[in-house]
């Protein structure tokens, strides 16, 4: 089995390389002998920020070494001791402990608890499933949360931060497809025209958007928000949401702390929704994937996706950590 193998030596130095390992290294992770498992031949995985940190041995992501990154995987079942899955089934796995505390999708095979496995919808290829991946799944949860709080296209504009990242790119596509007016915030000036060509109503730079004043409330410019950054971005959003608006928070690249007052919540009645993708309950997970495979499937999914291989993944990891990647990166594992 060919895989991306991350190790840490006794002195704490992290190394990573492509390696050939026996399948038994996967099977050895089976902690509960009573739990049913599925062995999957991986065709595609993807590159997410969490994967990039895992590939470089970030201790906040990887607790045990050696490790195989990849929080997403799609492929075909090789064998299963769960009757719901048979050899040849097209399946996908996102979230749970995959690529974190469990060997992930940057390998020719994964061996996972059957409770993590989703049958790939017939309208979605394995490649498309990984073009979406955890990023698309998170984006769809954000949009679903806005809808559940009665945010409609008529409610007003929706602001999306980190607009060229994987989650935001897909969230923008879904929102525009559903008729929402989107305001995109990004520090990548080179991407502004591309965002406008996708149908974004307005594009703002970080400096144009972030408010550093001590004002507890700003003008209610937005009915809702999809925030993938956190920190100052989320602080500004909370002060700028109109009455009964909704904010979904799913990222922290801009910081893990926010400093705000209770005024937006008490005077405007806004809602702050945290979005967790890893442990989303299976019934909701299946509903989200059905939406992504059908009416919420981005029309520009192919153009927002770059394809690479395990041989070239280090190049893309480096670019992602430097903030030089826009859209999604799919890892093909032939």
Buried (B, 14 or more C-beta within 10 A) or exposed (E): BBBBBBBBEEEEEBEBEBBEBEBEBBEEBEEEEEEBBBBBBBBBBBBBBBBBBBBBBEEEBBEEBBBBBBBBBBBBBBEBEBEEBEEEBBBBBBBBBBBBBBBBBBBBBBBBBBEBBBBBBEEBBBBBBBBBBBBBBBBBBBBBBBEEBEBEBEBBBBBBBBBBBBBBBBBBBBBBBBEBBBBBBBBBEEBBEBBEEBBBBBBBEBEEBBEEEEEEBBEBBBBBBBBBBBBBBBBBBBBBBBEBBBBBBBBBBBBEEBEBBEBBBEEBEBBBBEBEBBEBEEEEBBBBBBBBBEEBBBEBBEEBBBBBEBEEBBEBBBBBBEBEBBBBBBBBBE
